[in-house]
Amino acid sequence: MAGPREAREQSRARAKLDGTQDCVAAAIHANTKRYWPFDDRIRNKETGDDAAWESLQSPNTGTRTRGLKELQKIANRDGLFVVVPEKTPTTEGEKEFFEKLYGVPVVFAGDYEGKKTFTTLNGLALHPGNAPELANRVRGTINPHLGYEKLHHELDNKIVEAEFAKSISKDAMPPFKSAWEVIPKDRLSEFDKTRREAMDAILYLLNNPNVDATRSNEEKIGLLLRRYIEYSRTAFPEGAFLKRIDDSMGMEGGGLLNTMADEKTIRNWIKEFIDELGGIQDTISKPKNFDEIRTSADAERLLKNADDPYLSTSVMRALLFEPEKLLIQRTLNPEVSPMGKPLEFRVIFIDGESVYTEPRHSYEYLPEQTKKASEFLTKFFNKAPEKYQYLSGGADVMLDKNGNYYFIEFNFGSQPGGMDPWWTPIYGNQFISALQGKPTPLLKELETVYQLGSKAQIEFLGQVEKRGSILYYSIHEVFHWFKDRAIKEVIRKPSREAANRTLEEIKKIYDAAKVLKAKDAGDLAEIEEIYQSAVSDLKAYTG
């Protein structure tokens, strides 16, 4: 199940606007291409594609002192702008959309398509999303997101991430092993035999599209996963997660394959894979062997695609085709919040410093734990070699029952939605505001509305989807912001009277939000959780 942040990003990405909502937002969200074909090479006219860090530091990131405060100085002195992939909009309404969404000048990389080299503009440039393609068209004199893009070849999968973390601090991540390390040496031939028998069973099913999977074939295919779970349990008796190194599923306790799963869950994983095989029987010509499957475009897409709705089938693909793409990592026993949610945090960072931190699985306001998660990340990068100190990303950090913080994954680069208002308007504006050292117009407006009280906040919520060009599909995101802002005020001046009054005001906004989203079960659940988090946040003060 996706956490609150993931739910916001997913709903925003798949949303479709109807006639009652903003037509400008509809055109942009429906018709623009936000991500270029991936190209991780930064082209550089001074030093070439594969230059060393020392050569690239000046022309790509700018020669400068590291840190958020330094970036704020540069932004205030030279200006800050965001580079987006679109061409300059042709209507005033579309231009206004981008201006209000980002709150700073926007440069449209699409206008620079076809030029032989990149164009450099004065100021601090942010390249959200696929930074290399954007940077190969437009750069600023300072480009803080490009640190990762030069190091992509060094940090390009989860095993490398884990090795990187271990090289700087041996306890920064939970212990891990690569796929082959998990298999006992005296059982390698057993694993190979099991794998071949599973392949034979799959070939039989693909060659007989009118035949349902027999129990024998199901058992042969399932035995591959069962046996590998057995090896993993021996390597990590306390439990482990099976991850693909090219997946971005870092949610500890979430949708990953846990080696301590019960028999019913394991059977479901196997069934998911068998069902998917049944779904492709009619789409590929009858293969004689697995080499033909490897060279078949349909089978390549369907059997090796890591971006799969079921993580079980994604892991099964890795076991069959590429075991080296599996990472087995010891599970953690996570500490939980007052509402019983795992204490995992998303730490948005730049130059190896925390910009802001939010809980991943809860809407609770948890200032003490988020501060410590932020400090954990900053201390880690302070110990890293210089070239890694200029990295940005959205790290997932978990607190365990023993009071220790661990990285789950780093999500290096500028892809995390919390950096980009396109995906999460309020969080993305928080990121931009932190870089320029002052609030964007959107955050100023939210603060103004908050100061006017619950009546104004309810009126504002009622306009959110009608003015969707900025806060499209974000009633719960706005409600969450108002809730947290009110909780901060109580903590600043704590009293039972203030806490009870604040909860009454939040309840009014909650009731209004429920009416606005009465037909959307998913949003209603989010709104309910936000209100319950307010009750929990204020419990210590309301008595």
Secondary structure as the mmCIF struct_conf table of DSSP 4:
data_model
#
loop_
_struct_conf.conf_type_id
_struct_conf.id
_struct_conf.beg_label_comp_id
_struct_conf.beg_label_asym_id
_struct_conf.beg_label_seq_id
_struct_conf.end_label_comp_id
_struct_conf.end_label_asym_id
_struct_conf.end_label_seq_id
HELX_RH_AL_P HELX_RH_AL_P1 PRO A 4 ARG A 14
TURN_TY1_P TURN_TY1_P1 GLY A 19 THR A 20
BEND BEND1 GLN A 21 GLN A 21
HELX_RH_AL_P HELX_RH_AL_P2 CYS A 23 ASN A 31
BEND BEND2 TYR A 35 TYR A 35
HELX_LH_PP_P HELX_LH_PP_P1 TRP A 36 TRP A 36
BEND BEND3 PRO A 37 PRO A 37
HELX_LH_PP_P HELX_LH_PP_P2 PHE A 38 PHE A 38
TURN_TY1_P TURN_TY1_P2 LYS A 45 THR A 47
TURN_TY1_P TURN_TY1_P3 ASP A 49 ASP A 50
HELX_RH_AL_P HELX_RH_AL_P3 TRP A 53 LEU A 56
HELX_RH_PI_P HELX_RH_PI_P1 GLN A 57 THR A 61
BEND BEND4 THR A 63 THR A 63
BEND BEND5 GLY A 67 GLY A 67
HELX_RH_AL_P HELX_RH_AL_P4 LEU A 68 ASP A 78
STRN STRN1 LEU A 80 VAL A 84
BEND BEND6 PRO A 85 GLU A 86
HELX_LH_PP_P HELX_LH_PP_P3 LYS A 87 PRO A 89
BEND BEND7 THR A 90 THR A 91
HELX_RH_AL_P HELX_RH_AL_P5 GLU A 92 TYR A 102
BEND BEND8 GLY A 103 VAL A 104
STRN STRN2 VAL A 106 PHE A 108
HELX_RH_3T_P HELX_RH_3T_P1 ALA A 109 TYR A 112
TURN_TY1_P TURN_TY1_P4 GLU A 113 GLY A 114
BEND BEND9 LYS A 116 THR A 117
STRN STRN3 THR A 119 LEU A 126
STRN STRN4 GLY A 129 GLY A 129
BEND BEND10 ASN A 130 ASN A 130
HELX_RH_AL_P HELX_RH_AL_P6 ALA A 131 ALA A 135
TURN_TY1_P TURN_TY1_P5 ASN A 136 ARG A 137
STRN STRN5 VAL A 138 ILE A 142
TURN_TY1_P TURN_TY1_P6 PRO A 144 HIS A 145
HELX_RH_AL_P HELX_RH_AL_P7 LEU A 146 LEU A 151
TURN_TY1_P TURN_TY1_P7 HIS A 152 GLU A 154
BEND BEND11 LEU A 155 LEU A 155
BEND BEND12 ASN A 157 ASN A 157
HELX_RH_AL_P HELX_RH_AL_P8 LYS A 158 ILE A 168
TURN_TY1_P TURN_TY1_P8 LYS A 170 ASP A 171
BEND BEND13 ALA A 172 MET A 173
STRN STRN6 PHE A 176 SER A 178
HELX_RH_AL_P HELX_RH_AL_P9 ALA A 179 VAL A 182
BEND BEND14 ILE A 183 ILE A 183
HELX_RH_3T_P HELX_RH_3T_P2 LYS A 185 ARG A 187
HELX_RH_AL_P HELX_RH_AL_P10 LEU A 188 ASN A 207
TURN_TY1_P TURN_TY1_P9 PRO A 209 ASN A 210
BEND BEND15 VAL A 211 VAL A 211
HELX_LH_PP_P HELX_LH_PP_P4 ASP A 212 THR A 214
HELX_RH_AL_P HELX_RH_AL_P11 ARG A 215 ALA A 235
TURN_TY1_P TURN_TY1_P10 PRO A 237 GLU A 238
STRN STRN7 ALA A 240 ARG A 244
TURN_TY1_P TURN_TY1_P11 ILE A 245 ASP A 246
TURN_TY1_P TURN_TY1_P12 GLU A 252 GLY A 253
BEND BEND16 GLY A 254 LEU A 256
STRN STRN8 LEU A 257 ASN A 258
TURN_TY1_P TURN_TY1_P13 THR A 259 MET A 260
HELX_RH_AL_P HELX_RH_AL_P12 GLU A 263 ILE A 280
TURN_TY1_P TURN_TY1_P14 GLN A 281 THR A 283
BEND BEND17 ILE A 284 ILE A 284
BEND BEND18 LYS A 288 ASN A 289
HELX_RH_AL_P HELX_RH_AL_P13 PHE A 290 THR A 295
HELX_RH_AL_P HELX_RH_AL_P14 ALA A 297 LYS A 304
BEND BEND19 ALA A 306 ASP A 307
BEND BEND20 PRO A 309 PRO A 309
HELX_RH_AL_P HELX_RH_AL_P15 LEU A 311 PHE A 321
HELX_RH_3T_P HELX_RH_3T_P3 PRO A 323 LYS A 325
STRN STRN9 LEU A 326 ARG A 330
STRN STRN10 PRO A 334 PRO A 334
STRN STRN11 VAL A 336 VAL A 336
TURN_TY1_P TURN_TY1_P15 PRO A 338 MET A 339
BEND BEND21 GLY A 340 GLY A 340
STRN STRN12 PRO A 342 PRO A 342
STRN STRN13 GLU A 344 ILE A 350
TURN_TY1_P TURN_TY1_P16 ASP A 351 GLY A 352
STRN STRN14 GLU A 353 PRO A 359
BEND BEND22 ARG A 360 HIS A 361
HELX_RH_AL_P HELX_RH_AL_P16 PRO A 367 ASN A 382
TURN_TY1_P TURN_TY1_P17 LYS A 383 LYS A 383
BEND BEND23 ALA A 384 ALA A 384
HELX_RH_3T_P HELX_RH_3T_P4 GLU A 386 TYR A 390
STRN STRN15 GLY A 393 LEU A 399
STRN STRN16 ASP A 400 ASP A 400
TURN_TY1_P TURN_TY1_P18 LYS A 401 ASN A 402
BEND BEND24 GLY A 403 GLY A 403
STRN STRN17 TYR A 405 GLU A 409
STRN STRN18 PHE A 412 PHE A 412
BEND BEND25 GLY A 413 GLY A 413
STRN STRN19 SER A 414 SER A 414
HELX_RH_3T_P HELX_RH_3T_P5 GLY A 417 MET A 419
TURN_TY1_P TURN_TY1_P19 PRO A 421 TRP A 423
HELX_RH_AL_P HELX_RH_AL_P17 PRO A 425 GLN A 436
TURN_TY1_P TURN_TY1_P20 GLY A 437 GLY A 437
BEND BEND26 LYS A 438 LYS A 438
HELX_RH_AL_P HELX_RH_AL_P18 PRO A 441 GLN A 451
TURN_TY1_P TURN_TY1_P21 LEU A 452 LEU A 452
HELX_RH_AL_P HELX_RH_AL_P19 SER A 454 VAL A 464
TURN_TY1_P TURN_TY1_P22 GLU A 465 ARG A 467
HELX_RH_AL_P HELX_RH_AL_P20 GLY A 468 LEU A 471
TURN_TY1_P TURN_TY1_P23 TYR A 472 TYR A 473
HELX_RH_AL_P HELX_RH_AL_P21 ILE A 475 ARG A 492
BEND BEND27 LYS A 493 LYS A 493
HELX_RH_AL_P HELX_RH_AL_P22 ARG A 496 LEU A 516
TURN_TY1_P TURN_TY1_P24 LYS A 517 LYS A 519
HELX_RH_AL_P HELX_RH_AL_P23 ALA A 521 THR A 542
#
